[in-house]
């Protein structure tokens, strides 16, 4: 078999043990049915010759596959990739409709192969390795007993991450076509139901709010059928023990590397077996497999942690930051930007834009981003999408001329696009009215006065590439903000026959990925930031192409505490777009200090989105200061290890911190929403420090051991029995206060 250390196989009993120093994942080929049986997923255990002692099989009232055999019910076998319709009545991981109309399959084990490293997924985003020693991949080959369809299940176990990447591939090797109606990326059967489900929900302007509830018998799920991963639910869920906290206990995290319709589902059966599965949402999905055709599911990541939710998140952060994000900007510090959107909206000209850019350069900003309104005749949101040429009335020198002037100020130049959409009345729409997603003869709904282009069609994608390319190649573009401001409705493509309309949603997102790939291939130095009316497509699929994403259109510092806290469950700080905006805040009307707005936005990519030309001299000096502070700690924040300390979903206070990988420095953010009279004493226990190191704590002017700071914590109360020589005082008087602390060890 070759020299493999992460995947061990018992050839006689066909047992497969995927293991590293953090976790083990074990399954086997069930002898009678030849299907795959799940045995164990959890903390790393020692390998042994056989794990058959983990098999549980009792005679129970049920249907059985074989005559005179009362233990052949799939309903009572913990399965690896289950089907439906024979003896298992739980929801399946796959479903195929045959030409005869039935949906019965029985995928039997054929063989396996093991590879060093990790194969790529063609046309899909996925994690990767940079050397073959980083991971090992097991591929299990099964064949349907009733057709010539082959199923290949892929498992990649990483050497340095407590994570397994999973996907499935269906290959039609027969002469008859079949309709694939369900194809999950992963399924796991757990032996008990003593878990709580964590997921991220929300809506526009309040994305990724954390929700945690005990499992109940039956189905519980989160999903999207909107054509995007959506504001409503993120393609993530976690199963945790009731006693699990941020810093201790077991946590199983599941994350789908996909940007379209998804399903994350948990089913608890009457025997308290918990089935977790994740993949493309089978609702409104079908895929015709003709002779010789292949369908590849998106990749899903499973993470195990026995050090709480922080431990789970840190695996996702490190894996996604270094082995999902790609390209030049993966490891580079992100530039501090100034975006003109909330400063001007659609009402600007070149003079106003250059005034903002010049002021930004003077205050230490590094990138100017021109947002919506620069193209066609775009004076509001009712026109011009699809006509990607400059509005010379606003920009007489075009993008090329404006970009040169911005670069001459010492800034990089960025530009906003929304390539997936079109407005009626545009040149593009008038030439190709059939290019929008619509059902002929039926109403086509609009969202934000715009319509969705049919990205399932290669000619549509090619047209948008050519239009964007014409602007980019002459414009010295350093950054692109790719927006998407409405969901898909009336999902139908006039280019597909009736029996392939179930493919529209998936083909659409493949088209989006294709356009990204073409642009990245031609312009590898551009920093892409994804956006979808805020966080409607903040998902791992997008991170493969754009290493950062706009977390929410809500820039209020208080609301951002929840949004950024929830987002950090899965996504690294280097991916979380965070800006300082004007007050009163444009989304909620709240007035918060520049200090709090800045010190919340620090814990992300950091930038500004307000009219900085209208600020007082004192405010400009403050912005210069906060920008300089962020730059000092930028590498630590964006590449360090993040810990959540206090939850805004549970308390009036929020706290988090980042520790450098070598544990020599750390930065802590502590925030109070509402003032409390006669407050109790407060201490904040820190995490992740070296217990033997002495840290200088600023601005407290203290020197403390790491074990002291983790066991006792930062002490926020004064000692009035002594005369303090420090000029620092803990800020907690008044609503909406923030404090940032910096630790440094020599």
Beta strands, then each sheet from edge to edge (+ up, - down):
strand 1: 7-10
strand 2: 15-19
strand 3: 23-29
strand 4: 36-43
strand 5: 94-97
strand 6: 107-116
strand 7: 135-144
strand 8: 149-158
strand 9: 163-172
strand 10: 178-190
strand 11: 196-201
strand 12: 209-214
strand 13: 218-224
strand 14: 236-240
strand 15: 251-257
strand 16: 262-268
strand 17: 274-280
strand 18: 287-289
strand 19: 294-296
strand 20: 299-305
strand 21: 337-339
strand 22: 367-370
strand 23: 412-417
strand 24: 421-422
strand 25: 451-452
strand 26: 479-482
strand 27: 527-530
strand 28: 548-550
strand 29: 576-577
strand 30: 579-581
strand 31: 607-609
strand 32: 641-646
strand 33: 653-659
strand 34: 665-672
strand 35: 683-684
strand 36: 694-698
strand 37: 702-705
strand 38: 714-715
strand 39: 737-744
sheet 1: 1+ 2- 3+ 4-
sheet 2: 5+ 10- 17+ 16- 13+
sheet 3: 5+ 10- 18+
sheet 4: 6+ 7- 8+ 9- 19+
sheet 5: 6+ 7- 8+ 9- 20+ 15- 14+ 11- 12+
sheet 6: 29+ 28+ 27+ 26+ 23+ 22+ 21+ 31+ 30+
sheet 7: 24+ 25-
sheet 8: 32+ 33- 34+ 39- 36+ 37-
sheet 9: 35+ 38-
end
